[in-house]
Amino acid sequence: MAKSILIIDDDEDILEILNIVFQDSGFEVILSKVGLEADFISVLHPDIVLLDVRIGGSKKKGTDICKDLKANIHTRHMPVILFSAEHDLHTMASACEADSYVAKPFGIDSLLMQVQKQLS
């Protein structure tokens, strides 16, 4: 059975590229242009969450969603990878208890390796 990845980013071009990359790598891909609540993510039950820090049009930043996921008993086990061009991404990831982070712009191979590492 294919692993599922939830990708949350407000940039449609990034979503399109990542959709192709992860589908070609054998993942079931779930895409969202808006931030989702931890309870809804729990229902989707992805194996991993790839989460942008800044999500235009959403009430919460990616770091807030990450905190909610890690505080929720049903979702705290899901690996969360933050990705962003923020200069203090390491600090942000640590503060929200993200499992990892990837700085934008990122290489596709390094992103895939980071996802595989979190799933192993």
C-alpha positions in Angstrom: 0.0 0.0 0.0 1.3 3.4 -1.0 2.3 5.9 1.7 0.2 9.1 1.7 1.6 12.6 1.9 -0.4 15.7 2.7 1.1 18.8 1.2 -0.2 22.2 2.4 1.1 25.3 0.4 -0.7 28.3 -1.1 1.5 28.3 -4.1 -0.3 26.3 -6.9 2.9 25.9 -8.9 4.7 24.2 -6.0 1.7 22.0 -5.3 1.6 20.9 -9.0 5.3 20.1 -9.1 5.3 18.3 -5.7 2.2 16.4 -6.8 4.0 15.0 -9.8 7.2 14.3 -8.0 5.6 12.4 -5.1 3.1 10.5 -7.4 6.0 9.5 -9.6 7.8 8.3 -6.4 4.8 6.1 -5.5 3.0 8.2 -2.9 -0.7 8.9 -2.6 -0.8 12.7 -2.6 -3.3 14.9 -0.9 -3.0 18.6 -1.7 -4.4 21.7 0.1 -4.0 25.4 -0.7 -5.3 26.4 2.7 -4.4 25.5 6.2 -6.3 22.6 7.7 -7.3 21.9 11.3 -5.6 19.1 13.2 -8.9 17.3 13.6 -9.5 17.3 9.8 -5.9 16.2 9.1 -6.6 13.3 11.6 -9.5 12.2 9.4 -7.3 12.3 6.3 -4.7 10.2 8.2 -1.7 10.9 6.0 1.6 9.1 6.8 3.5 12.5 6.6 2.6 16.2 6.4 4.7 18.6 4.3 3.7 22.1 5.5 4.5 25.6 4.3 5.0 28.2 7.1 3.1 31.0 5.4 -0.2 30.0 3.9 -2.0 32.9 2.3 -5.7 33.2 3.1 -5.5 30.9 6.1 -6.3 31.8 9.6 -3.2 30.0 10.9 0.4 29.9 9.9 2.0 26.5 9.2 3.8 26.6 12.6 0.4 27.0 14.4 -0.9 24.0 12.5 2.2 22.0 13.3 1.8 22.9 17.0 -1.8 21.7 16.9 -0.9 18.5 15.2 1.8 17.7 17.8 -0.6 18.6 20.7 -3.4 16.3 19.3 -3.2 12.7 20.5 -4.5 11.5 17.2 -1.9 13.3 15.0 1.2 13.8 17.2 2.8 10.6 15.7 2.6 12.0 12.1 5.9 13.3 10.9 5.7 17.0 10.0 8.2 18.7 7.7 8.1 22.4 7.5 9.3 24.1 4.3 9.8 27.8 3.8 12.1 30.5 2.7 12.0 32.0 6.3 15.5 32.8 7.5 14.9 31.3 11.0 13.2 28.1 9.8 15.3 25.9 12.1 14.1 27.9 15.2 10.5 27.9 13.9 10.6 24.1 13.3 12.0 23.5 16.7 9.4 25.7 18.5 6.5 23.9 16.9 8.0 20.4 17.3 8.3 19.7 13.6 10.1 16.6 12.8 12.2 18.3 10.2 12.4 21.3 7.9 13.5 22.1 4.3 14.5 25.5 3.2 13.1 27.0 0.0 14.3 26.9 -2.6 14.9 23.2 -2.2 16.2 20.5 -4.5 13.7 17.8 -5.3 16.1 15.0 -4.5 16.9 16.4 -1.0 13.2 16.9 -0.3 12.5 13.3 -1.3 15.3 12.0 0.9 14.0 14.0 3.8 10.5 12.6 3.4 11.9 9.0 3.1 14.1 9.6 6.2 11.1 10.6 8.2 9.0 7.6 7.1 11.7 5.1 7.9 
